[in-house]
Amino acid sequence: MKNVAVVGSQWGDEGKGKIVDWLSSEADVVVRFQGGHNAGHTLVIDNVTYKLRLLPSGIVRKDKVSIIGNGVVVDPWALLDEIEEIKSKGVEINEKNLILSEAANLILPFHREMDEIREDAAGKAKIGTTRRGIGPAYEDKVGRRSIRVMDLGSKKNLEHRLELVLMHHNAIRKGLGKEIYKKDKLMQDLLKIAPDILKYSQPVWKKIDEFKSEGKKILFEGAQGILLDVDHGTYPFVTSSNTVASAAATGSGCGPNSINYVLGITKAYTTRVGEGPFPTELKNEIGEKLGTIGKEFGTVTSRKRRCGWFDGVLVRQTIKISGINGIALTKLDVLDQLDEIKMCTAYEVDGKKFDYLPAAVEDQLKAKPIYQNFKGWNCSTKGIKKFDDLPNNAKIYIKELEKFIQTEVASISTSPERNDTILIVDPFRD
């Protein structure tokens, strides 16, 4: 048996929810290792829709342990609200099936306010954040002034930590002409919810080590996509955490040898939310068609996603960066009604050809895609469960895509339904 890490190989929104749900039905333990409540998964099980933001996908299944790792930034009120929302749909959540890292950093109200202040002040230079305080919370983490889950257990320590972090934030707020943030009300609010949060708190690294020694199958679940990684993404139009597979180890407290297979969730075309470079973006009728058929709106924000052709250069790049062993190709059926399909195989920047995306944002914005053209199949692939049953032109497209990205296609998703999947490789076994 293998432990599996799931990451998005593009800019997020690749359809991880369906794939992670399918994998979590096989896993014993599901670990969320980075991000916050700015990204979500939509799961549909027995005609019930669950929209998860902080809770790992395993939470909706019986006899699974769900873990929120130290790499996640946690808005405690958002977490408690989500727990109540999922409980209202008949799901049992308790200290046995939900574990929260005692070392996880908290998102507090002044983080959300700082996010909004900066985005509003940035004008055309805005990044396009979800305004949920994710970035400012990660800044406080690396600045060694944040409040962690464990700090809720001591009133004296909590007061000291709040004074430290507010000294920093209030200096910035004052410089921007904003009111300073008072700690007393926040202190009371945090102490009020502390028991509800602390009951889930445990040393996650220790629990994962126990599960490994018991031979449990562990699924490490990431949020967003590799192209939003703070080191390897389209900086500065990125998130504030590492979204690559190696972050599963640091974000949960286990060695990289704990991960035996990395599955990259990959959409059959490309989408992006927010600002930033997008070489294959289609600002035309085809782009609108992909967005409409694919229902390209954010799970958490409902923001409309930008759509474009499959960018093989970027996916090949993220595969190498993240050590992806195989991809789960999603939303193939969205391409069913197109006469012609294109795949980006190189870029042109100022007359020079590139087989990778340059790191400088100025070059990324100027990158013009060079395409390989494919004939569309103009018939439905929806619900197909065997590769041989796919239209011939669809098989050609998939095989050429696989050849270009130099990685096996482990599965193909032919509708949003969980069972409408062509399984080629089982990550837990093969």
C-alpha positions as CSV (number, residue, x, y, z in Angstrom):
1,M,0.0,0.0,0.0
2,K,1.1,3.6,-0.7
3,N,0.6,7.0,0.8
4,V,-0.5,9.5,-1.8
5,A,-0.2,13.3,-2.2
6,V,-2.7,15.1,-4.4
7,V,-1.8,18.5,-5.9
8,G,-3.2,20.7,-8.6
9,S,-0.8,20.9,-11.6
10,Q,-2.2,24.2,-12.9
11,W,-3.7,27.4,-11.2
12,G,-6.1,25.4,-9.0
13,D,-9.7,24.6,-9.7
14,E,-8.7,21.5,-11.6
15,G,-11.5,19.3,-10.1
16,K,-9.6,18.0,-7.1
17,G,-12.8,17.6,-5.1
18,K,-14.1,14.7,-7.1
19,I,-10.7,12.9,-7.3
20,V,-9.8,13.5,-3.6
21,D,-13.2,12.2,-2.6
22,W,-12.7,9.0,-4.7
23,L,-9.2,8.5,-3.1
24,S,-10.4,9.3,0.4
25,S,-12.9,6.4,0.1
26,E,-9.8,4.2,-0.1
27,A,-7.6,6.1,2.5
28,D,-7.7,5.7,6.2
29,V,-6.4,9.2,7.0
30,V,-6.8,12.4,5.0
31,V,-4.4,15.3,5.7
32,R,-4.8,18.9,4.6
33,F,-1.3,20.4,4.5
34,Q,-1.4,24.0,3.3
35,G,-3.6,27.0,2.5
36,G,-6.6,28.3,4.3
37,H,-10.3,28.8,3.7
38,N,-9.7,30.7,0.4
39,A,-9.8,27.5,-1.6
40,G,-12.5,24.7,-1.5
41,H,-13.6,21.3,-2.8
42,T,-17.2,20.5,-3.8
43,L,-18.2,16.9,-3.1
44,V,-21.4,15.3,-4.1
45,I,-22.2,12.0,-2.3
46,D,-25.6,10.3,-2.4
47,N,-27.0,13.5,-4.0
48,V,-25.8,15.6,-1.0
49,T,-23.5,18.5,-1.9
50,Y,-20.7,19.3,0.6
51,K,-18.6,22.5,0.1
52,L,-15.4,22.1,2.1
53,R,-13.0,24.9,2.7
54,L,-10.8,24.0,5.7
55,L,-12.1,20.5,6.5
56,P,-10.3,17.6,4.7
57,S,-12.4,15.6,2.2
58,G,-12.3,12.5,4.4
59,I,-14.6,14.2,7.0
60,V,-17.7,13.3,5.1
61,R,-16.9,9.6,5.2
62,K,-17.3,7.3,8.2
63,D,-14.3,5.6,9.8
64,K,-11.9,8.1,8.3
65,V,-9.5,10.4,10.3
66,S,-9.2,14.0,9.0
67,I,-6.2,16.1,9.9
68,I,-5.6,19.8,9.5
69,G,-1.8,20.2,9.4
70,N,0.5,22.8,10.8
71,G,1.0,24.2,7.3
72,V,-2.6,25.4,7.1
73,V,-3.6,28.9,8.4
74,V,-6.9,28.6,10.2
75,D,-9.6,31.1,10.7
76,P,-11.1,29.7,13.9
77,W,-14.6,31.1,13.4
78,A,-14.7,29.9,9.8
79,L,-13.6,26.5,11.0
80,L,-16.4,26.3,13.6
81,D,-19.0,27.5,11.1
82,E,-17.9,24.9,8.6
83,I,-18.0,22.2,11.2
84,E,-21.6,23.2,12.1
85,E,-22.6,23.4,8.4
86,I,-21.3,19.9,7.7
87,K,-22.8,18.5,10.9
88,S,-26.2,19.9,9.8
89,K,-26.0,17.5,6.8
90,G,-25.8,14.5,9.0
91,V,-22.0,14.1,9.3
92,E,-20.6,13.3,12.7
93,I,-17.6,15.4,13.6
94,N,-15.7,14.8,16.9
95,E,-12.3,14.7,18.4
96,K,-11.8,11.1,17.1
97,N,-12.3,11.9,13.4
98,L,-11.0,15.5,13.3
99,I,-7.5,16.5,14.4
100,L,-6.2,20.0,14.3
101,S,-2.5,20.7,14.6
102,E,-1.6,22.5,17.8
103,A,1.1,24.4,15.7
104,A,-1.4,25.7,13.1
105,N,-1.4,29.5,12.8
106,L,-4.6,31.5,13.2
107,I,-6.2,34.0,10.9
108,L,-7.6,36.8,12.9
109,P,-10.0,39.7,12.0
110,F,-7.1,42.2,11.5
111,H,-5.6,39.8,8.9
112,R,-8.8,40.0,6.9
113,E,-8.9,43.8,7.2
114,M,-5.2,44.1,6.2
115,D,-5.9,42.0,3.1
116,E,-8.7,44.3,2.1
117,I,-6.8,47.5,2.8
118,R,-3.9,46.4,0.6
119,E,-6.0,45.1,-2.3
120,D,-8.1,48.3,-2.3
121,A,-4.9,50.5,-2.2
122,A,-3.1,48.5,-4.9
123,G,-5.3,49.7,-7.8
124,K,-4.1,48.1,-11.1
125,A,-1.3,46.3,-9.2
126,K,-3.8,44.2,-7.1
127,I,-3.0,40.5,-6.9
128,G,-6.6,39.3,-6.9
129,T,-6.7,37.7,-3.4
130,T,-9.9,36.3,-1.9
131,R,-9.6,38.9,0.9
132,R,-9.8,36.3,3.6
133,G,-6.6,37.2,5.4
134,I,-4.5,34.3,4.1
135,G,-1.4,36.4,3.0
136,P,-1.2,38.6,6.1
137,A,-1.5,35.5,8.4
138,Y,1.4,33.7,6.6
139,E,3.4,36.9,6.9
140,D,3.0,36.9,10.6
141,K,3.9,33.2,10.7
142,V,7.3,33.8,9.0
143,G,7.7,37.0,11.0
144,R,7.4,34.8,14.2
145,R,4.7,37.0,15.7
146,S,1.5,35.0,14.9
147,I,-1.0,33.3,17.3
148,R,-1.0,29.5,17.1
149,V,-3.7,27.1,18.2
150,M,-1.7,26.1,21.2
151,D,-1.7,29.8,22.4
152,L,-5.4,29.6,23.1
153,G,-4.7,27.4,26.1
154,S,-3.0,30.2,28.1
155,K,-4.7,33.5,28.8
156,K,-1.3,35.1,29.9
157,N,0.5,33.8,26.8
158,L,-2.3,34.8,24.5
159,E,-2.3,38.4,25.8
160,H,1.4,38.6,25.3
161,R,1.2,37.2,21.7
162,L,-1.6,39.6,20.8
163,E,0.4,42.6,22.1
164,L,3.3,41.5,19.9
165,V,1.4,41.0,16.7
166,L,-0.8,44.1,17.1
167,M,2.3,46.3,17.7
168,H,3.3,45.3,14.1
169,H,-0.2,45.7,12.5
170,N,-1.1,48.9,14.3
171,A,2.1,50.6,13.0
172,I,1.1,49.8,9.5
173,R,-2.5,50.7,10.0
174,K,-1.5,54.1,11.5
175,G,0.8,54.7,8.5
176,L,-2.1,54.0,6.2
177,G,-4.4,56.3,8.1
178,K,-6.6,53.5,9.5
179,E,-7.8,53.1,13.1
180,I,-5.5,51.1,15.4
181,Y,-6.8,47.6,16.4
182,K,-7.8,47.1,20.1
183,K,-6.9,43.8,21.6
184,D,-9.4,43.6,24.5
185,K,-12.5,42.6,22.5
186,L,-10.5,40.2,20.4
187,M,-9.0,38.6,23.5
188,Q,-12.5,38.0,24.9
189,D,-13.7,36.5,21.6
190,L,-10.8,34.2,21.3
191,L,-11.0,33.0,24.9
192,K,-14.7,32.3,24.3
193,I,-14.1,29.9,21.4
194,A,-10.9,28.5,22.8
195,P,-12.4,25.3,24.3
196,D,-14.3,24.5,21.0
197,I,-11.0,24.8,19.0
198,L,-8.6,23.2,21.6
199,K,-10.7,20.0,21.8
200,Y,-9.5,19.0,18.3
201,S,-5.9,20.0,19.0
202,Q,-3.1,17.4,19.0
203,P,0.5,17.1,17.9
204,V,-0.1,16.1,14.3
205,W,3.4,14.9,13.5
206,K,3.1,12.3,16.3
207,K,-0.4,11.1,15.2
208,I,0.9,10.7,11.6
209,D,3.9,8.7,12.8
210,E,1.4,6.4,14.8
211,F,-0.8,6.0,11.7
212,K,2.3,5.1,9.6
213,S,3.5,2.5,12.1
214,E,-0.1,0.9,12.0
215,G,0.1,0.6,8.2
216,K,-2.7,3.1,7.6
217,K,-3.1,4.5,4.1
218,I,-2.6,8.3,4.2
219,L,-3.9,10.8,1.6
220,F,-2.2,14.2,1.7
221,E,-4.5,16.8,0.2
222,G,-3.3,20.2,-1.1
223,A,-5.3,23.3,-2.0
224,Q,-5.0,25.5,-5.0
225,G,-2.3,24.6,-7.7
226,I,1.4,24.5,-8.2
227,L,1.3,27.6,-10.4
228,L,0.1,29.5,-7.3
229,D,3.1,28.3,-5.3
230,V,4.9,31.3,-3.6
231,D,8.3,30.0,-4.9
232,H,7.4,28.3,-8.2
233,G,4.3,30.0,-9.3
234,T,3.6,33.1,-11.4
235,Y,5.0,35.4,-8.7
236,P,3.7,37.9,-7.4
237,F,0.3,36.6,-8.6
238,V,0.5,33.6,-6.3
239,T,-0.8,32.4,-2.9
240,S,1.3,32.8,0.3
241,S,2.2,29.1,0.8
242,N,4.0,26.3,-0.9
243,T,1.5,24.2,-3.0
244,V,4.0,21.7,-4.3
245,A,3.9,18.1,-3.2
246,S,7.0,18.4,-1.0
247,A,4.9,20.9,1.2
248,A,2.9,17.8,2.3
249,A,5.9,16.8,4.4
250,T,6.6,20.1,6.0
251,G,2.9,21.0,6.3
252,S,2.1,17.9,8.3
253,G,5.3,17.0,10.1
254,C,6.5,13.8,8.3
255,G,9.5,13.0,6.1
256,P,9.3,13.2,2.3
257,N,9.8,9.4,2.2
258,S,6.3,9.1,3.7
259,I,4.9,10.0,0.3
260,N,5.0,7.2,-2.2
261,Y,3.0,8.6,-5.1
262,V,2.2,12.1,-6.2
263,L,-1.0,12.6,-8.3
264,G,-1.4,15.8,-10.2
265,I,-4.9,16.9,-10.9
266,T,-5.0,18.3,-14.4
267,K,-7.8,19.9,-16.3
268,A,-8.1,19.1,-20.0
269,Y,-8.0,22.8,-20.7
270,T,-6.7,25.7,-18.5
271,T,-8.4,28.1,-16.1
272,R,-7.3,30.8,-13.7
273,V,-9.0,33.0,-11.1
274,G,-7.8,36.5,-10.3
275,E,-5.0,38.6,-11.9
276,G,-1.7,37.5,-13.4
277,P,-0.2,36.0,-16.6
278,F,-2.2,33.4,-18.6
279,P,-0.5,32.7,-22.0
280,T,-3.3,30.5,-23.4
281,E,-6.3,32.6,-22.2
282,L,-9.1,32.8,-24.7
283,K,-10.9,36.2,-24.5
284,N,-13.4,35.1,-27.2
285,E,-16.4,32.9,-27.9
286,I,-14.5,29.6,-27.3
287,G,-13.3,30.9,-23.9
288,E,-16.9,31.8,-22.9
289,K,-18.1,28.4,-24.2
290,L,-15.5,26.5,-22.0
291,G,-16.5,28.6,-19.0
292,T,-20.3,28.0,-19.5
293,I,-20.1,24.2,-20.2
294,G,-17.5,23.7,-17.5
295,K,-19.4,25.8,-14.9
296,E,-16.2,27.7,-14.2
297,F,-17.1,29.6,-11.0
298,G,-15.2,29.4,-7.7
299,T,-16.4,27.1,-5.0
300,V,-15.6,29.6,-2.2
301,T,-15.8,33.0,-4.0
302,S,-18.1,32.3,-6.9
303,R,-15.7,34.3,-9.0
304,K,-15.8,33.7,-12.7
305,R,-12.7,31.8,-14.0
306,R,-10.6,32.8,-17.0
307,C,-10.5,30.0,-19.5
308,G,-8.0,28.9,-22.2
309,W,-6.4,26.0,-24.1
310,F,-4.4,23.3,-22.3
311,D,-0.9,24.6,-21.6
312,G,1.4,21.6,-22.0
313,V,4.5,23.6,-21.3
314,L,3.2,24.7,-17.9
315,V,1.9,21.3,-16.8
316,R,5.2,19.6,-17.9
317,Q,7.0,22.3,-15.8
318,T,4.9,21.7,-12.7
319,I,5.2,17.9,-13.0
320,K,9.0,18.3,-12.8
321,I,8.9,20.8,-10.0
322,S,6.5,18.7,-7.9
323,G,7.7,15.2,-8.7
324,I,4.3,14.2,-10.1
325,N,4.1,10.5,-10.9
326,G,0.8,10.6,-12.8
327,I,-2.0,12.9,-13.7
328,A,-5.7,12.7,-13.2
329,L,-7.1,14.4,-16.4
330,T,-10.4,16.1,-15.5
331,K,-13.3,17.7,-17.5
332,L,-12.6,15.9,-20.8
333,D,-16.3,16.1,-21.6
334,V,-16.2,19.9,-21.6
335,L,-14.3,19.7,-24.9
336,D,-17.0,17.5,-26.6
337,Q,-18.5,20.3,-28.7
338,L,-15.4,21.8,-30.2
339,D,-14.4,21.4,-33.9
340,E,-10.7,22.1,-33.1
341,I,-8.7,21.7,-29.9
342,K,-5.3,23.3,-29.3
343,M,-2.4,22.5,-26.9
344,C,0.4,24.9,-26.1
345,T,3.8,23.3,-26.8
346,A,6.1,26.4,-26.6
347,Y,6.2,30.2,-26.1
348,E,7.5,33.1,-28.1
349,V,8.9,36.0,-26.0
350,D,10.3,39.0,-28.0
351,G,11.0,36.7,-30.9
352,K,12.8,34.1,-28.8
353,K,11.3,30.5,-28.4
354,F,11.0,29.1,-24.9
355,D,10.2,25.5,-23.9
356,Y,9.4,26.7,-20.3
357,L,7.7,29.7,-18.7
358,P,10.3,32.3,-17.9
359,A,10.4,33.4,-14.2
360,A,10.2,37.2,-14.8
361,V,6.6,38.4,-14.8
362,E,7.3,40.9,-17.6
363,D,8.3,37.9,-19.8
364,Q,5.3,35.8,-18.7
365,L,2.9,38.6,-19.6
366,K,4.5,38.8,-23.1
367,A,4.6,35.1,-23.7
368,K,2.7,34.1,-26.9
369,P,1.7,30.5,-27.1
370,I,2.8,28.2,-29.9
371,Y,0.1,25.6,-30.5
372,Q,-0.3,22.0,-31.8
373,N,-3.7,21.6,-33.3
374,F,-6.1,18.6,-32.9
375,K,-9.4,17.7,-34.5
376,G,-12.3,17.7,-32.1
377,W,-14.5,14.7,-31.7
378,N,-17.9,16.5,-31.7
379,C,-19.7,13.8,-29.7
380,S,-20.3,13.1,-26.1
381,T,-17.7,11.5,-23.8
382,K,-19.9,12.0,-20.8
383,G,-20.0,9.0,-18.5
384,I,-17.6,6.8,-20.5
385,K,-15.7,4.5,-18.1
386,K,-13.3,2.7,-20.5
387,F,-10.5,4.3,-22.5
388,D,-11.2,2.1,-25.6
389,D,-14.8,3.5,-25.7
390,L,-13.6,7.1,-26.1
391,P,-13.9,8.7,-29.6
392,N,-10.8,8.2,-31.7
393,N,-9.9,11.9,-31.8
394,A,-10.2,12.1,-28.0
395,K,-7.8,9.2,-27.6
396,I,-5.3,10.9,-30.0
397,Y,-5.5,14.1,-27.9
398,I,-4.9,12.3,-24.6
399,K,-2.0,10.2,-26.0
400,E,-0.3,13.3,-27.5
401,L,-0.9,15.2,-24.2
402,E,0.6,12.3,-22.2
403,K,3.6,12.1,-24.6
404,F,4.3,15.9,-24.4
405,I,4.1,16.2,-20.6
406,Q,6.2,13.0,-20.2
407,T,4.0,11.6,-17.5
408,E,1.3,8.9,-17.5
409,V,-2.4,9.7,-17.4
410,A,-3.6,7.8,-14.3
411,S,-7.3,8.5,-14.8
412,I,-9.7,10.4,-17.0
413,S,-12.8,12.2,-15.6
414,T,-15.7,12.3,-18.0
415,S,-18.3,14.1,-15.9
416,P,-18.7,15.6,-12.4
417,E,-20.1,12.3,-11.2
418,R,-17.7,10.4,-9.0
419,N,-18.1,7.1,-10.9
420,D,-17.7,8.6,-14.3
421,T,-13.9,8.0,-14.3
422,I,-11.7,5.9,-16.5
423,L,-9.2,4.4,-14.0
424,I,-5.9,3.5,-15.6
425,V,-3.6,3.5,-12.5
426,D,-4.6,3.1,-8.9
427,P,-2.2,5.5,-6.9
428,F,-2.6,3.5,-3.7
429,R,-1.7,0.2,-5.3
430,D,0.0,0.3,-8.8
